[in-house]
Amino acid sequence: MQNSINKRYFINSLARGIKLLEKMADAAVPLTLSQVAEAMGVTLPTAYRFLYTLQAIELIEKEPDRKAYRITPKVLKLGYGAFKSSELWDTAHHHLVRASQKYGETFNLAVLEDDQILYIDRVKTQSILSINLEIGSKLPAYCTSMGRVLLAWLPMEEARRRLRRTPREKHTGDTVTDLDKLETILAHVRRSGFAVNNGELAPELSSAAAPVLNRQGKAVAALNMAVNAARHDKDYLLKVMVPAVVQCADLISSAMG
């Protein structure tokens, strides 16, 4: 939350309701009344009022066979509308489609949200991967190619701050979690202009990513090409995937001015 908020105009109850929606989305499973109350730090009657209001405007629904609540597809309309009305999505989408058609692989677009990446576009193929991702999905930034690109384009102290507060878990035996090693990787990403990831998030997943830059040279997003590692070797990663994502990212950056 911004420090410059003017409390005179700030509607606290509205903000808490939106925060509740975010918590329910992050939970990825239906939440009971008591779980909502605990997550919000409020009493059961107060939590019920929030849930009742959100249910009345059809942003959440109660499961008929249990006392739990989940968000509805109506919430997706809000996010999708934001993506489609943004210059970034509008500019990038057809480039991702063309790249996916050319290489027959999945191309993704993501932005940085705190210490995670948020998928805002995804043009996928039928290649089978164990990670089920869609628009709106989030992944940790430290162990993903797009996350490392976006962290690398931050001021180094800001990148360090985000890495320090991130729960850096071992997803596979190859996941880099050491802070010093990650900082070295980010420095290399910034120098080279791209990031690669080979089996750190999932054993069968390889990806290459590059930044999408705005007029001021700030990385407003990252895109990647994701493949099943069993079908492609490291040579393909460096000689085909890296040039593909760099070219696609440059085209989007140029189109944005």
KETILUM-135930 format. One line per field, with one value per atom (N, C-alpha, C): residue in one letter; chain; atom name; z, x, y. Coordinates in steps of 0.001 Angstrom, whole numbers. Example, Ala and Ser with C-alpha at 12.3 -4.5 7.8 and 13.67 -1.06 7.14 Angstrom:
r: A	A	A	S	S	S
c: A	A	A	A	A	A
a: N	CA	C	N	CA	C
pz: 7800	7800	7800	7080	7140	7870
px: 13190	12300	13200	12850	13670	12900
py: -5690	-4500	-3300	-2250	-1060	30
END
This chain:
r: M	M	M	Q	Q	Q	N	N	N	S	S	S	I	I	I	N	N	N	K	K	K	R	R	R	Y	Y	Y	F	F	F	I	I	I	N	N	N	S	S	S	L	L	L	A	A	A	R	R	R	G	G	G	I	I	I	K	K	K	L	L	L	L	L	L	E	E	E	K	K	K	M	M	M	A	A	A	D	D	D	A	A	A	A	A	A	V	V	V	P	P	P	L	L	L	T	T	T	L	L	L	S	S	S	Q	Q	Q	V	V	V	A	A	A	E	E	E	A	A	A	M	M	M	G	G	G	V	V	V	T	T	T	L	L	L	P	P	P	T	T	T	A	A	A	Y	Y	Y	R	R	R	F	F	F	L	L	L	Y	Y	Y	T	T	T	L	L	L	Q	Q	Q	A	A	A	I	I	I	E	E	E	L	L	L	I	I	I	E	E	E	K	K	K	E	E	E	P	P	P	D	D	D	R	R	R	K	K	K	A	A	A	Y	Y	Y	R	R	R	I	I	I	T	T	T	P	P	P	K	K	K	V	V	V	L	L	L	K	K	K	L	L	L	G	G	G	Y	Y	Y	G	G	G	A	A	A	F	F	F	K	K	K	S	S	S	S	S	S	E	E	E	L	L	L	W	W	W	D	D	D	T	T	T	A	A	A	H	H	H	H	H	H	H	H	H	L	L	L	V	V	V	R	R	R	A	A	A	S	S	S	Q	Q	Q	K	K	K	Y	Y	Y	G	G	G	E	E	E	T	T	T	F	F	F	N	N	N	L	L	L	A	A	A	V	V	V	L	L	L	E	E	E	D	D	D	D	D	D	Q	Q	Q	I	I	I	L	L	L	Y	Y	Y	I	I	I	D	D	D	R	R	R	V	V	V	K	K	K	T	T	T	Q	Q	Q	S	S	S	I	I	I	L	L	L	S	S	S	I	I	I	N	N	N	L	L	L	E	E	E	I	I	I	G	G	G	S	S	S	K	K	K	L	L	L	P	P	P	A	A	A	Y	Y	Y	C	C	C	T	T	T	S	S	S	M	M	M	G	G	G	R	R	R	V	V	V	L	L	L	L	L	L	A	A	A	W	W	W	L	L	L	P	P	P	M	M	M	E	E	E	E	E	E	A	A	A	R	R	R	R	R	R	R	R	R	L	L	L	R	R	R	R	R	R	T	T	T	P	P	P	R	R	R	E	E	E	K	K	K	H	H	H	T	T	T	G	G	G	D	D	D	T	T	T	V	V	V	T	T	T	D	D	D	L	L	L	D	D	D	K	K	K	L	L	L	E	E	E	T	T	T	I	I	I	L	L	L	A	A	A	H	H	H	V	V	V	R	R	R	R	R	R	S	S	S	G	G	G	F	F	F	A	A	A	V	V	V	N	N	N	N	N	N	G	G	G	E	E	E	L	L	L	A	A	A	P	P	P	E	E	E	L	L	L	S	S	S	S	S	S	A	A	A	A	A	A	A	A	A	P	P	P	V	V	V	L	L	L	N	N	N	R	R	R	Q	Q	Q	G	G	G	K	K	K	A	A	A	V	V	V	A	A	A	A	A	A	L	L	L	N	N	N	M	M	M	A	A	A	V	V	V	N	N	N	A	A	A	A	A	A	R	R	R	H	H	H	D	D	D	K	K	K	D	D	D	Y	Y	Y	L	L	L	L	L	L	K	K	K	V	V	V	M	M	M	V	V	V	P	P	P	A	A	A	V	V	V	V	V	V	Q	Q	Q	C	C	C	A	A	A	D	D	D	L	L	L	I	I	I	S	S	S	S	S	S	A	A	A	M	M	M	G	G	G
c: A	A	A	A	A	A	A	A	A	A	A	A	A	A	A	A	A	A	A	A	A	A	A	A	A	A	A	A	A	A	A	A	A	A	A	A	A	A	A	A	A	A	A	A	A	A	A	A	A	A	A	A	A	A	A	A	A	A	A	A	A	A	A	A	A	A	A	A	A	A	A	A	A	A	A	A	A	A	A	A	A	A	A	A	A	A	A	A	A	A	A	A	A	A	A	A	A	A	A	A	A	A	A	A	A	A	A	A	A	A	A	A	A	A	A	A	A	A	A	A	A	A	A	A	A	A	A	A	A	A	A	A	A	A	A	A	A	A	A	A	A	A	A	A	A	A	A	A	A	A	A	A	A	A	A	A	A	A	A	A	A	A	A	A	A	A	A	A	A	A	A	A	A	A	A	A	A	A	A	A	A	A	A	A	A	A	A	A	A	A	A	A	A	A	A	A	A	A	A	A	A	A	A	A	A	A	A	A	A	A	A	A	A	A	A	A	A	A	A	A	A	A	A	A	A	A	A	A	A	A	A	A	A	A	A	A	A	A	A	A	A	A	A	A	A	A	A	A	A	A	A	A	A	A	A	A	A	A	A	A	A	A	A	A	A	A	A	A	A	A	A	A	A	A	A	A	A	A	A	A	A	A	A	A	A	A	A	A	A	A	A	A	A	A	A	A	A	A	A	A	A	A	A	A	A	A	A	A	A	A	A	A	A	A	A	A	A	A	A	A	A	A	A	A	A	A	A	A	A	A	A	A	A	A	A	A	A	A	A	A	A	A	A	A	A	A	A	A	A	A	A	A	A	A	A	A	A	A	A	A	A	A	A	A	A	A	A	A	A	A	A	A	A	A	A	A	A	A	A	A	A	A	A	A	A	A	A	A	A	A	A	A	A	A	A	A	A	A	A	A	A	A	A	A	A	A	A	A	A	A	A	A	A	A	A	A	A	A	A	A	A	A	A	A	A	A	A	A	A	A	A	A	A	A	A	A	A	A	A	A	A	A	A	A	A	A	A	A	A	A	A	A	A	A	A	A	A	A	A	A	A	A	A	A	A	A	A	A	A	A	A	A	A	A	A	A	A	A	A	A	A	A	A	A	A	A	A	A	A	A	A	A	A	A	A	A	A	A	A	A	A	A	A	A	A	A	A	A	A	A	A	A	A	A	A	A	A	A	A	A	A	A	A	A	A	A	A	A	A	A	A	A	A	A	A	A	A	A	A	A	A	A	A	A	A	A	A	A	A	A	A	A	A	A	A	A	A	A	A	A	A	A	A	A	A	A	A	A	A	A	A	A	A	A	A	A	A	A	A	A	A	A	A	A	A	A	A	A	A	A	A	A	A	A	A	A	A	A	A	A	A	A	A	A	A	A	A	A	A	A	A	A	A	A	A	A	A	A	A	A	A	A	A	A	A	A	A	A	A	A	A	A	A	A	A	A	A	A	A	A	A	A	A	A	A	A	A	A	A	A	A	A	A	A	A	A	A	A	A	A	A	A	A	A	A	A	A	A	A	A	A	A	A	A	A	A	A	A	A	A	A	A	A	A	A	A	A	A	A	A	A	A	A	A	A	A	A	A	A	A	A	A	A	A	A	A	A	A	A	A	A	A	A	A	A	A	A	A	A	A	A	A	A	A	A	A	A	A	A	A	A	A	A	A	A	A	A	A	A	A	A	A	A	A	A	A	A	A	A	A	A	A	A	A	A	A	A	A	A	A	A	A	A	A	A	A	A	A	A	A	A
a: N	CA	C	N	CA	C	N	CA	C	N	CA	C	N	CA	C	N	CA	C	N	CA	C	N	CA	C	N	CA	C	N	CA	C	N	CA	C	N	CA	C	N	CA	C	N	CA	C	N	CA	C	N	CA	C	N	CA	C	N	CA	C	N	CA	C	N	CA	C	N	CA	C	N	CA	C	N	CA	C	N	CA	C	N	CA	C	N	CA	C	N	CA	C	N	CA	C	N	CA	C	N	CA	C	N	CA	C	N	CA	C	N	CA	C	N	CA	C	N	CA	C	N	CA	C	N	CA	C	N	CA	C	N	CA	C	N	CA	C	N	CA	C	N	CA	C	N	CA	C	N	CA	C	N	CA	C	N	CA	C	N	CA	C	N	CA	C	N	CA	C	N	CA	C	N	CA	C	N	CA	C	N	CA	C	N	CA	C	N	CA	C	N	CA	C	N	CA	C	N	CA	C	N	CA	C	N	CA	C	N	CA	C	N	CA	C	N	CA	C	N	CA	C	N	CA	C	N	CA	C	N	CA	C	N	CA	C	N	CA	C	N	CA	C	N	CA	C	N	CA	C	N	CA	C	N	CA	C	N	CA	C	N	CA	C	N	CA	C	N	CA	C	N	CA	C	N	CA	C	N	CA	C	N	CA	C	N	CA	C	N	CA	C	N	CA	C	N	CA	C	N	CA	C	N	CA	C	N	CA	C	N	CA	C	N	CA	C	N	CA	C	N	CA	C	N	CA	C	N	CA	C	N	CA	C	N	CA	C	N	CA	C	N	CA	C	N	CA	C	N	CA	C	N	CA	C	N	CA	C	N	CA	C	N	CA	C	N	CA	C	N	CA	C	N	CA	C	N	CA	C	N	CA	C	N	CA	C	N	CA	C	N	CA	C	N	CA	C	N	CA	C	N	CA	C	N	CA	C	N	CA	C	N	CA	C	N	CA	C	N	CA	C	N	CA	C	N	CA	C	N	CA	C	N	CA	C	N	CA	C	N	CA	C	N	CA	C	N	CA	C	N	CA	C	N	CA	C	N	CA	C	N	CA	C	N	CA	C	N	CA	C	N	CA	C	N	CA	C	N	CA	C	N	CA	C	N	CA	C	N	CA	C	N	CA	C	N	CA	C	N	CA	C	N	CA	C	N	CA	C	N	CA	C	N	CA	C	N	CA	C	N	CA	C	N	CA	C	N	CA	C	N	CA	C	N	CA	C	N	CA	C	N	CA	C	N	CA	C	N	CA	C	N	CA	C	N	CA	C	N	CA	C	N	CA	C	N	CA	C	N	CA	C	N	CA	C	N	CA	C	N	CA	C	N	CA	C	N	CA	C	N	CA	C	N	CA	C	N	CA	C	N	CA	C	N	CA	C	N	CA	C	N	CA	C	N	CA	C	N	CA	C	N	CA	C	N	CA	C	N	CA	C	N	CA	C	N	CA	C	N	CA	C	N	CA	C	N	CA	C	N	CA	C	N	CA	C	N	CA	C	N	CA	C	N	CA	C	N	CA	C	N	CA	C	N	CA	C	N	CA	C	N	CA	C	N	CA	C	N	CA	C	N	CA	C	N	CA	C	N	CA	C	N	CA	C	N	CA	C	N	CA	C	N	CA	C	N	CA	C	N	CA	C	N	CA	C	N	CA	C	N	CA	C	N	CA	C	N	CA	C	N	CA	C	N	CA	C	N	CA	C	N	CA	C	N	CA	C	N	CA	C	N	CA	C	N	CA	C	N	CA	C	N	CA	C	N	CA	C	N	CA	C	N	CA	C	N	CA	C	N	CA	C	N	CA	C	N	CA	C	N	CA	C	N	CA	C	N	CA	C	N	CA	C	N	CA	C	N	CA	C	N	CA	C	N	CA	C	N	CA	C	N	CA	C	N	CA	C	N	CA	C	N	CA	C	N	CA	C	N	CA	C	N	CA	C	N	CA	C	N	CA	C	N	CA	C	N	CA	C	N	CA	C	N	CA	C	N	CA	C	N	CA	C	N	CA	C	N	CA	C	N	CA	C	N	CA	C
pz: 0	0	0	-726	-862	436	714	1925	1813	603	384	371	911	888	1753	1196	1924	2615	3933	4682	4564	4180	4024	2925	1882	737	703	1571	1538	2196	1468	2008	2510	3796	4387	4143	4253	4073	2645	1665	275	90	665	561	1206	2350	3038	2232	1574	738	-437	-1051	-2163	-1676	-502	81	342	768	993	-307	-1390	-2693	-3074	-2814	-3124	-2304	-1023	-163	-647	-1060	-1543	-2851	-3709	-4970	-4711	-3791	-3486	-2821	-2053	-1354	-2328	-3466	-4529	-4102	-2888	-2414	-1687	-1609	-881	586	1161	2545	3373	4600	5508	6182	6857	7565	8594	9346	10367	9747	8604	7919	7404	6900	6426	7589	8705	9881	10373	10382	10829	9863	8573	7565	7610	7904	7939	9313	10323	11674	12234	11929	12388	13068	13660	14303	13258	13682	12764	12181	12992	12414	11362	11614	10642	9356	9498	8320	7524	8227	7540	6739	7269	6553	5252	5306	4087	3072	3536	2638	2065	2898	2430	1323	1525	543	-785	-714	-1936	-2642	-1845	-2440	-3094	-2493	-3036	-4390	-4603	-5899	-6812	-6420	-7250	-7544	-6636	-6789	-6092	-5144	-4521	-4445	-4190	-4022	-2940	-2321	-1276	-1868	-1543	-2042	-1401	-2182	-1643	-667	-827	3	1200	1399	2543	2871	4065	4509	4126	2838	2338	1148	942	-107	-1116	-2364	-3418	-4334	-5019	-5955	-7199	-7893	-9082	-10357	-11505	-12775	-13060	-12369	-12565	-12217	-11258	-10889	-12062	-12817	-13965	-15005	-15149	-16113	-15792	-14497	-14093	-14522	-14214	-14560	-16059	-16738	-18189	-18876	-18346	-18908	-18744	-17604	-17366	-18328	-18547	-19471	-20887	-21341	-22724	-22980	-21925	-22111	-21951	-21577	-21368	-22667	-22789	-23975	-24083	-22948	-22937	-23545	-23020	-23526	-24989	-25314	-26675	-27668	-27253	-28128	-28218	-27100	-27033	-27580	-27437	-27669	-29056	-30107	-31442	-31720	-31057	-31205	-30556	-29415	-28770	-29625	-30224	-31079	-32263	-32915	-34068	-33674	-32547	-32101	-31759	-31108	-30764	-32017	-33012	-34274	-35014	-34952	-35665	-35063	-33731	-33069	-32539	-32519	-32025	-30537	-29797	-28347	-27610	-26315	-25477	-25212	-25365	-25043	-23969	-22992	-21865	-21671	-21050	-20696	-19234	-18461	-17029	-16542	-15436	-14758	-13348	-12725	-11372	-10358	-9419	-8325	-7019	-6416	-5187	-5459	-4879	-5106	-5974	-6712	-7602	-9001	-9959	-11293	-11489	-12186	-12477	-13980	-14398	-15823	-16341	-17355	-17936	-19365	-19944	-21247	-21405	-22114	-22295	-23581	-24519	-25771	-25732	-25446	-25179	-26280	-26330	-27273	-26522	-27201	-26581	-25848	-25800	-25104	-23633	-23103	-21748	-20737	-19796	-18689	-17393	-16330	-15055	-14387	-14740	-14119	-14931	-14285	-14958	-14707	-15726	-15596	-16527	-16061	-16860	-16596	-17334	-17047	-15613	-14848	-13439	-12501	-13043	-12201	-11693	-10526	-9949	-9665	-9830	-9507	-8817	-8006	-7375	-8409	-8198	-9182	-9165	-8001	-7873	-8678	-8973	-9648	-11004	-11598	-12929	-13854	-15127	-16073	-16178	-16240	-16324	-15036	-13912	-12635	-12518	-12960	-12885	-13808	-14963	-15851	-15169	-14593	-13974	-12731	-11954	-10794	-11242	-12317	-12794	-13276	-13733	-14234	-13137	-11908	-10774	-10306	-9573	-8894	-8013	-7973	-7308	-5847	-5125	-3724	-3572	-4502	-4475	-4779	-5730	-6043	-4842	-4170	-2962	-1887	-1700	-678	-946	-2194	-2524	-2372	-2738	-2586	-1118	-285	1144	1817	1439	2118	1447	393	-316	334	616	1071	-93	-102	-1247	-1032	-1590	-1401	-2536	-2242	-3251	-3953	-5192	-5950	-6607	-6991	-7537	-6985	-7319	-6869	-7492	-8572	-9271	-8891	-8055	-7699	-6922	-7398	-6696	-5653	-4394	-3308	-2570	-2751	-2061	-2547	-1607	-1957	-2798	-2417	-3169	-4597	-4750	-6081	-6935	-6324	-7071	-7517	-6665	-7052	-8213	-8208	-9318	-10609	-10494	-11664	-12210	-11329	-11766	-12468	-11956	-12596	-14012	-14165	-15490	-16423	-15902	-16703	-17213	-16345	-16752	-17847	-17728	-18740	-20077	-20015	-21246	-21915	-21127	-21693	-21760	-21138	-21121	-19914	-19621	-18550	-19058	-18558	-18881	-17582	-17686	-16524	-17002	-16387	-16835	-15646	-15417	-14380	-12957	-12736	-11361	-10747	-11563	-11053	-11131	-12235	-12426	-13269	-12996	-13687	-15205	-15722	-17170	-17872	-17124	-17708	-17972	-19218	-19593	-20205	-19953	-20508	-20717	-21582	-21804	-21800	-21221	-21077	-21408	-21808	-22103	-21642	-21386	-20882	-21983	-21668	-22506	-21867	-22626	-22082	-22580	-21701	-22130	-22687	-22925	-23543	-22692	-21375	-20462	-20196	-20858	-20666	-19439	-18851	-17681	-18140	-17460	-17791	-17232	-18106	-17673	-17665	-18303	-18353	-18827	-18789	-19357	-20141	-21187	-21914	-21952	-22032	-22141	-23107	-23482	-24293	-23401	-23193	-22280	-23050	-22780	-23500	-22525	-22997	-22246	-22462	-21372	-21472	-22099	-22013	-22584	-24102	-24705	-26170	-26743	-25879	-26374	-25429	-26011	-25190	-24907	-24167	-23790	-25014	-26049	-27274	-27898	-27886	-28421	-27559	-26251	-25327	-25661	-25893	-26116	-27565	-28523	-29922	-30593	-30053	-30657	-29734	-28498	-27587	-27199	-26867	-26464	-27582	-28814	-29884	-30136	-29982	-30239	-29259	-27964	-26971	-27034	-27312	-27421	-28591	-29726	-30901	-30632	-30030	-29746	-28753	-27712	-26719	-27340	-28230	-28904	-29791	-30465	-31326	-30489	-29339	-28473	-27899	-27451	-26896	-27928	-29159	-30232	-30526	-30517	-30799	-29714	-28506	-27397	-27377	-28329	-28445	-27974
px: 840	0	869	478	1277	1292	2425	2555	1853	1544	979	-547	-1172	-2632	-3236	-4229	-4971	-6160	-6107	-7134	-8510	-8532	-9810	-10656	-9989	-10699	-10658	-9858	-9645	-10806	-11423	-12527	-11952	-11777	-11105	-11855	-13192	-13964	-13848	-13794	-13618	-12264	-11234	-9894	-9827	-10486	-10468	-11212	-12290	-13012	-12181	-11440	-10574	-9432	-8884	-7832	-8354	-9613	-10203	-10274	-10675	-10699	-9313	-8294	-6922	-6516	-6880	-6544	-7245	-8503	-9232	-8650	-8203	-7579	-6247	-5452	-4153	-4299	-5366	-5569	-5803	-6444	-6691	-7638	-8166	-9172	-10248	-11475	-12537	-12152	-12571	-12266	-13540	-13446	-14580	-14665	-15768	-15959	-14854	-14515	-13476	-12111	-11830	-10556	-10477	-11586	-11624	-11414	-12100	-11962	-10517	-9885	-8489	-7565	-7788	-6941	-7065	-8271	-8500	-8210	-8124	-7905	-9128	-10329	-11585	-12433	-13550	-14465	-15281	-15937	-16762	-17923	-18634	-19713	-19218	-18048	-17499	-17106	-16455	-16070	-17296	-18371	-19598	-20189	-20131	-20658	-19889	-18559	-17760	-18150	-18260	-18607	-20011	-20933	-22311	-22355	-21619	-21606	-21007	-19878	-19232	-20088	-20799	-21694	-22893	-23383	-24542	-24247	-22995	-22635	-21949	-22050	-21665	-20171	-19347	-17906	-17405	-18172	-17875	-19167	-19040	-20201	-19927	-20996	-20869	-21098	-20205	-20383	-21613	-22477	-23733	-23564	-22515	-22361	-21436	-20923	-20048	-20070	-19625	-19644	-18337	-18156	-16944	-17285	-16439	-16676	-15526	-15856	-14851	-15179	-14172	-14400	-15093	-15815	-16561	-15854	-16258	-15665	-15854	-16787	-17013	-15762	-14989	-13737	-12767	-12777	-11876	-12181	-13448	-13825	-13152	-13006	-12363	-10900	-10198	-8785	-8563	-9386	-9220	-9492	-10471	-10767	-9599	-8923	-7759	-6633	-6414	-5361	-5638	-6876	-7216	-7222	-7468	-7503	-6127	-5123	-3789	-2994	-2141	-1285	-368	113	1041	409	-752	-1406	-1780	-2352	-2811	-1659	-503	670	1327	1376	2175	1473	161	-535	-285	-437	-289	1156	2131	3521	3736	3099	3191	2531	1401	707	1583	2187	3043	4256	4863	6038	5670	4532	4095	3810	3203	2930	4221	5189	6452	7251	7327	8176	7399	6071	5276	5430	5734	5939	5115	5057	4292	5073	4392	4977	4113	4781	4093	4542	3673	3981	3613	4518	4274	4800	4237	4712	5134	5901	6386	5393	5017	4135	4804	5467	6231	7357	7288	8343	7845	6753	6201	6009	5829	5432	3970	3270	1850	1685	1125	916	-234	41	-1002	-1352	-566	-922	-203	-843	-264	-822	71	-310	351	-449	137	-156	708	556	37	16	-486	598	1805	2883	2524	2718	2287	3361	2970	3837	3081	3810	3150	2596	3123	2665	1497	355	-836	-942	-670	-665	-1683	-2284	-3231	-2992	-3702	-3650	-4132	-3358	-3670	-2867	-2185	-1352	-136	348	1533	2589	3846	4970	6044	6896	7986	8961	9415	10291	11707	12194	13611	14015	13053	13415	12751	12329	11719	12488	12493	13253	12670	11351	10744	10949	10870	11105	12511	13475	14867	15119	14476	14601	14048	12866	12221	12976	13512	14328	15630	16212	17490	17374	16199	16022	15594	15496	15278	16618	16617	17857	18321	19613	20119	19683	19657	19255	17797	16965	15551	15409	16186	16157	16606	17661	18136	17059	16383	15349	14238	13837	12767	13229	14475	14995	15112	15542	15720	14421	13324	12063	11278	11845	11182	11491	10482	10746	11334	12638	13305	13373	12363	12251	12926	13302	13858	12716	12430	11387	11921	13193	13876	15301	16051	17437	18308	17832	18607	18221	17213	16762	17834	18183	19155	18410	18816	18174	19141	20437	21435	21381	21326	21156	22314	23550	24709	24719	24382	24352	23253	22122	21032	21407	22097	22540	23526	24388	25328	24573	23556	22739	22045	21482	20782	21728	22943	23925	24252	24353	24626	23434	22233	21023	20984	21313	21280	22317	23494	24551	24182	23635	23375	22056	21099	19816	18781	19068	18106	18375	17426	17584	17156	17797	17404	17138	16288	15949	15799	16541	16545	16292	15034	14683	14678	14682	14685	13295	12290	10923	10258	10487	10001	11040	11286	12364	12253	11019	10849	10704	10818	10545	11826	11984	13065	12450	13081	12546	13652	13370	14252	13375	13879	13066	13875	13155	13770	12820	13348	12500	11779	10587	9863	10072	10658	11043	10114	9840	9036	9924	9365	10105	11282	11166	12228	13258	13113	14054	13765	12579	12188	11520	11831	11213	9793	8807	7414	6827	7518	7070	8237	8016	8980	8197	8806	8171	9126	8549	9409	8835	9700	9335	9588	8564	8669	8501	9404	9361	9550	9199	9475	10940	11706	13152	13493	12591	12862	12915	12325	12290	13393	14058	15073	16277	17465	18670	19092	20191	20678	21100	21561	21965	20765	19610	18383	17973	18150	17801	18563	19869	20707	20679	20596	20704	19366	18284	16973	16080	15937	14997	15415	16689	17158	16972	17458	17218	15731	14910	13476	12835	13146	12511	13077	14364	14966	14349	14188	13594	12144	11377	9972	9841	10671	10635	11036	12026	12455	11339	10611	9513	8420	8104	7079	7565	8823	9387	9376	9747	9753	8348	7393	6010	5430	5991	5536	6266	7166	7812	9239
py: -1198	0	1240	2220	3421	4214	4874	5667	7008	7461	8788	8788	7750	7661	8770	9434	10464	9792	9684	8971	9612	10860	11551	10915	10412	9847	8321	7744	6296	5563	4612	3819	2497	2396	1253	-55	-23	-1250	-1788	-871	-1298	-1965	-1365	-1929	-3307	-3472	-4765	-5822	-5406	-6354	-6838	-5927	-6301	-7190	-6864	-7706	-9117	-9205	-10525	-11314	-10659	-11333	-11833	-11020	-11426	-12643	-12672	-13809	-15073	-14927	-16096	-16610	-15688	-16097	-16792	-16246	-16846	-18211	-18397	-19671	-20818	-20520	-21508	-22623	-22568	-23526	-22736	-23265	-22565	-22360	-21230	-20899	-20864	-21354	-21321	-19950	-19702	-18448	-18226	-19255	-19109	-18848	-19467	-19223	-17795	-17284	-15898	-14934	-15191	-14333	-14310	-15479	-15553	-14823	-14996	-14354	-12840	-12346	-10905	-10292	-11143	-10635	-9947	-10495	-9899	-10963	-10540	-11466	-12214	-13285	-14058	-13235	-12437	-11631	-10628	-10015	-9064	-9774	-10928	-11712	-12117	-12484	-12889	-11736	-10521	-9353	-9123	-9278	-9144	-10213	-11454	-12555	-12377	-11951	-11742	-10685	-9594	-8512	-8970	-9657	-10137	-11181	-11977	-12969	-12291	-11222	-10509	-9877	-9449	-8857	-9877	-11159	-12307	-12397	-11859	-12018	-13274	-13778	-15064	-15866	-17158	-18016	-19042	-19515	-20528	-21897	-22830	-24181	-24812	-25417	-25935	-27099	-27885	-29081	-28884	-27666	-27416	-25926	-25609	-24214	-23522	-23338	-22700	-21816	-20817	-19824	-19831	-19539	-19453	-18281	-17771	-16676	-17220	-16353	-16764	-16296	-16832	-16387	-14900	-14269	-12838	-12033	-12536	-11868	-11884	-12975	-13080	-12012	-11642	-10608	-9283	-8992	-7744	-7734	-8831	-8899	-8952	-9742	-9855	-8529	-7805	-6490	-5541	-5630	-4772	-5116	-6415	-6823	-6326	-6532	-6200	-4695	-3913	-2465	-1822	-2618	-2060	-2039	-1052	-949	-2160	-2629	-3755	-4997	-5399	-6610	-6449	-5305	-5067	-5114	-4597	-4579	-5947	-6659	-7882	-9114	-9180	-10446	-11040	-10258	-10849	-11263	-10613	-11048	-12422	-12641	-13947	-15026	-14690	-15653	-16043	-15051	-15326	-16171	-15839	-16590	-18029	-18217	-19567	-20386	-19753	-20456	-20799	-19902	-20118	-21270	-21313	-22310	-23508	-23416	-24533	-24755	-23698	-23807	-22747	-22887	-21974	-20692	-19555	-18253	-17584	-16971	-16356	-14915	-14123	-12749	-12559	-11941	-11769	-10434	-9983	-8773	-9159	-8270	-8527	-7991	-8826	-8421	-8811	-7833	-8052	-9054	-10257	-11244	-12398	-12160	-13169	-12602	-13505	-13064	-13409	-12522	-12697	-12858	-13978	-14241	-13379	-12561	-11723	-12145	-13021	-13591	-14916	-15821	-17155	-17750	-18032	-18693	-20059	-21071	-22390	-23397	-24422	-25519	-26735	-27858	-29085	-29867	-29316	-30017	-30193	-31373	-31686	-31280	-30409	-30019	-30249	-30558	-30859	-29609	-28432	-27190	-26633	-26534	-26028	-24527	-23728	-22276	-21649	-20569	-19811	-18325	-17468	-16043	-15828	-15078	-14862	-15746	-16758	-17615	-16848	-17252	-16631	-17693	-17300	-18168	-17331	-17953	-17199	-16669	-15451	-14816	-15386	-15787	-16152	-17379	-18274	-19530	-19682	-18561	-18591	-17663	-17972	-17150	-15741	-15621	-14287	-13516	-14199	-13535	-12989	-13748	-13287	-12100	-12104	-10941	-9700	-9810	-8656	-8189	-9103	-8732	-8063	-8579	-8052	-6618	-6221	-4853	-3874	-4357	-3458	-2905	-1790	-1388	-2547	-2800	-3992	-4100	-2986	-3038	-3443	-2990	-3392	-4872	-5370	-6801	-7622	-7168	-7862	-7896	-6767	-6685	-7686	-7813	-8749	-10192	-10460	-11822	-12219	-11277	-11584	-11981	-11342	-11629	-12760	-13337	-14426	-15775	-16578	-17956	-18758	-18922	-19546	-21071	-21747	-23187	-23955	-25178	-26077	-26806	-26419	-27096	-28360	-28337	-29508	-29502	-30516	-30566	-29491	-28870	-27841	-26413	-26243	-24898	-24143	-22960	-22112	-21285	-21425	-20685	-19767	-19978	-19162	-17718	-16780	-15370	-14838	-15150	-14663	-15213	-16481	-17077	-16446	-16165	-15539	-14133	-13389	-12046	-12109	-13116	-13297	-13617	-14460	-14796	-13561	-12733	-11529	-10559	-10441	-9564	-10051	-11374	-11944	-11726	-11878	-11658	-10227	-9279	-7873	-7594	-8201	-7993	-8635	-9848	-10602	-10210	-9716	-9322	-10433	-11578	-12682	-13579	-14444	-15429	-16797	-17828	-19199	-19949	-20935	-21756	-23182	-24073	-25455	-26380	-26708	-27673	-27153	-25852	-25338	-25264	-25045	-24994	-26367	-27053	-28421	-29150	-30426	-31149	-31135	-31176	-31294	-29961	-28846	-27541	-26749	-26301	-25391	-24139	-22998	-21760	-20739	-19789	-18647	-17408	-16312	-15104	-13863	-12809	-11513	-10410	-9205	-8123	-7359	-6883	-5926	-4560	-3644	-2338	-1238	-280	866	1966	3130	4225	4689	4495	4926	3824	2679	1584	746	906	118	-1166	-2260	-3546	-3572	-3430	-3426	-4836	-5750	-7142	-8001	-9293	-10234	-11268	-11787	-12885	-14061	-15235	-16407	-17422	-18339	-19497	-20695	-21528	-22667	-23972	-24929	-26204	-27357	-28527	-29752	-30123	-30155	-30386	-31726	-32680	-34004	-33949	-32932	-32831	-31959	-31177	-30262	-30244	-30151	-30119	-28675	-28531	-27210	-26402	-27057	-26376	-25659	-26323	-25714	-24516	-24654	-23577	-22302	-22431	-21257	-20757	-21668	-21267	-20956	-21489	-21246	-20429	-20867	-20224	-18807	-18636	-17301	-16278	-16547	-15567	-15322	-16364	-16217	-15247	-15393	-14515	-13098	-12975	-11646	-10889	-11574	-10930	-10528	-11414	-11126	-9965	-9974	-8901	-7569	-7592	-6342	-5779	-6666	-6220	-5547	-6130	-5549	-4215	-4187	-2964	-1830	-2157	-1149	-656	-1578	-1185	-286	-402	438	1798	1983	3294	3329
END
